[in-house]
């Protein structure tokens, strides 16, 4: 039995190392989440730390808690006036885009790479979404501001498409465990989760804003307690009634963040800090869970799967969803390239591990390798692509003019 004091020492050391190692991110041009995952891998069973950690269930539970606070903080930081012009495009990418990305990757993995049906199906479903923590981290560390609603589109899509990936992944697992499950049942489950998640998030957001506006809690510290309690209650209650808790906390964050109440800015700053703790802790834990010595065996399949995902599946889905939008060809290419993968696919890959599904360890290693490839290639080159495509604002005046134009309906809508 490991003493709690030892666990706390190890956690403190890893977190402090991550804080200072994050400075290497800007110096080396490497996305910060790779630094955090790398520290976890170095501390793990195959690294210099030799920490023996193999519990997929604990990883899944901690990752779920971390993810809901990351999504809530991301929702709080979204300005509705920025999202409104790109709402239709973002909603399409977050729903139809996720399904198409998963479908195209499944077809490539099954019929071109020759993977077994369960592995190909789960691979397509699990890595189908754009990862919110990865996108938030990349977008908020860029030195320039992206043009014409690209940043709110990417942040809105990444924050709202995780529920669809969760639904696809659990639906694929349900189908593989019981092939007699009817498609109608899965569609009803998807619809119930999406509608329930959105409704609960919107209602809780309005209620929370009304309470914070009319009731003076007096102490700022209790406002932060209110925010944490709200996230836990909303997620748990939404899940219990059959809705999607991830979507609920994100929608609630958007609604609450765009309503006036006392200490609003302070509450947003607190949850931003909390989301950083959640991100760093989650990436460290995922790094601990993986065994680096097993990754070379999945490298050939992982590189090919990453190629089809980055250069075929994601671009095809983006261009189909945005073919009548106001975004031009270069902007669509940038949106395609910004489909980063991160912690969420790795967390979803722990579900097959938890139930002992056949080839689950191979699938986990494959997805981990694919995520590393995506972040290293796309995350590192995203700012250069934005510069090369001239997608940064040059002045505040130019930005205000573009925002005003984006609020006007386009000819193709």
C-alpha positions, 0 to 999 in steps of 0.5 A, spaced: 500 500 500 503 506 497 503 512 503 499 518 501 505 522 503 509 519 497 503 520 492 503 527 494 510 528 493 510 525 487 504 529 484 507 535 487 514 534 483 511 532 477 507 538 477 512 543 478 517 540 473 511 541 468 510 548 470 518 550 468 518 545 463 513 548 459 518 554 458 521 549 453 515 549 449 516 556 446 523 555 446 523 549 442 516 550 438 513 544 441 506 544 443 506 544 451 501 538 452 507 534 449 512 536 454 507 534 459 505 527 456 513 526 455 514 528 463 509 523 465 512 517 460 519 519 463 516 518 470 512 511 468 514 504 468 519 504 462 522 511 464 527 513 469 522 514 475 519 507 474 512 509 477 508 503 476 501 505 474 496 501 469 489 502 472 485 504 466 479 505 470 482 510 475 485 514 469 478 514 465 475 517 472 480 522 473 480 524 465 473 525 465 473 530 471 479 534 468 475 534 462 469 537 464 472 543 468 476 544 461 470 544 457 466 549 462 472 553 462 472 553 455 465 555 455 466 561 460 471 564 455 467 564 449 464 570 447 457 569 444 457 575 439 464 572 436 460 565 436 454 567 433 456 568 426 460 561 425 454 558 429 452 554 423 458 552 421 461 550 428 455 546 429 455 542 422 463 540 424 461 538 431 456 533 429 456 531 421 463 533 421 465 528 427 461 522 423 464 523 417 471 524 419 470 517 423 467 514 417 472 516 412 478 513 417 474 507 419 473 505 411 481 507 410 483 503 416 478 497 414 479 496 407 486 500 405 490 498 412 487 491 413 485 492 420 480 488 423 473 490 424 473 492 431 479 495 431 478 499 425 471 501 427 473 503 434 479 507 431 474 511 427 470 513 432 475 514 438 479 519 434 473 522 430 473 529 434 477 535 435 480 535 441 478 541 446 484 541 451 489 541 445 486 546 441 484 551 447 492 550 449 494 552 441 489 557 440 491 561 446 498 561 446 498 564 439 502 570 438 497 573 433 489 573 432 486 569 427 482 572 422 474 572 420 472 568 426 477 562 425 478 562 432 471 562 435 469 557 430 475 552 432 474 553 439 466 552 439 467 546 434 472 543 439 468 544 445 462 541 442 464 535 438 467 531 444 460 529 446 459 526 439 465 522 439 463 519 446 457 517 443 460 514 437 465 510 441 460 508 446 455 506 440 461 502 437 463 498 443 455 497 444 455 494 437 461 490 437 459 487 444 452 486 442 451 486 434 443 485 435 443 492 437 438 495 432 441 502 429 434 505 431 436 504 438 443 507 437 440 513 433 435 514 439 440 514 444 444 519 440 438 524 440 437 523 447 444 525 449 444 531 445 438 534 446 438 532 454 445 535 454 444 541 451 437 542 454 440 541 461 446 546 460 442 551 457 437 551 463 442 550 469 446 556 465 440 561 466 438 558 473 446 559 475 446 566 472 440 568 475 442 566 482 449 569 482 445 576 479 440 576 485 443 573 491 450 576 494 454 570 496 459 576 499 465 572 499 469 571 492 471 564 495 464 561 495 463 563 488 468 559 486 465 553 490 459 555 487 462 554 480 465 547 482 459 544 485 455 547 479 459 543 474 459 536 478 452 537 479 450 538 472 455 533 469 452 527 474 445 529 473 445 530 466 448 523 465 443 520 470 437 522 466 440 520 459 443 526 457 450 528 455 454 531 461 460 533 457 455 537 452 451 540 458 457 543 462 460 546 455 453 549 454 452 551 461 459 555 461 457 559 454 450 561 457 453 563 464 459 566 461 455 571 457 451 573 463 452 579 468 453 577 475 458 579 481 465 577 480 464 574 473 471 576 471 474 573 477 470 566 476 472 566 469 480 567 471 479 561 477 476 556 472 481 558 467 487 556 472 483 550 474 483 548 467 490 548 467 491 544 473 486 539 470 490 539 463 497 538 466 494 533 471 491 529 465 496 529 460 501 527 466 497 521 468 496 519 461 503 519 460 504 515 466 499 510 463 502 508 457 508 504 456 513 507 451 517 500 449 510 498 446 509 504 441 514 501 436 510 495 434 504 500 432 509 505 429 507 503 422 500 502 422 500 509 427 503 513 421 499 510 416 492 511 420 495 518 422 496 520 414 489 518 412 486 522 418 490 528 417 490 528 410 484 525 407 479 524 413 479 530 416 479 535 410 474 531 406 469 532 412 471 539 413 470 541 406 463 537 405 461 541 411 463 548 409 462 547 402 457 553 402 460 557 408 463 564 407 470 561 408 475 561 402 479 555 400 485 557 404 481 558 411 478 551 410 485 548 409 487 551 415 480 549 419 482 542 416 489 542 419 487 545 426 483 538 427 488 536 433 488 530 437 489 530 444 487 527 451 480 526 449 481 520 444 486 517 449 481 517 455 476 514 450 481 509 449 481 507 456 473 504 455 475 498 451 481 497 456 476 497 462 472 492 460 477 487 457 475 488 450 480 484 445 486 488 442 484 493 447 491 494 449 494 494 441 488 500 440 490 504 446 497 504 443 495 505 436 491 511 438 496 514 443 501 514 437 496 517 433 495 523 438 502 524 439 503 524 431 497 529 430 500 534 436 507 534 433 505 535 426 499 539 426 500 543 433 507 545 431 506 547 424 499 551 425 502 558 427 506 557 421 500 555 416 496 561 419 502 566 417 503 563 410 496 563 409 495 570 411 490 569 416 492 573 422 489 580 423 494 586 422 491 591 426 485 592 431 482 597 426 482 591 421 479 586 426 473 590 428 471 591 421 472 584 419 467 582 426 462 587 423 462 584 416 462 577 419 455 579 423 452 581 416 448 575 413 453 572 407 450 571 400 450 564 400 447 563 407 
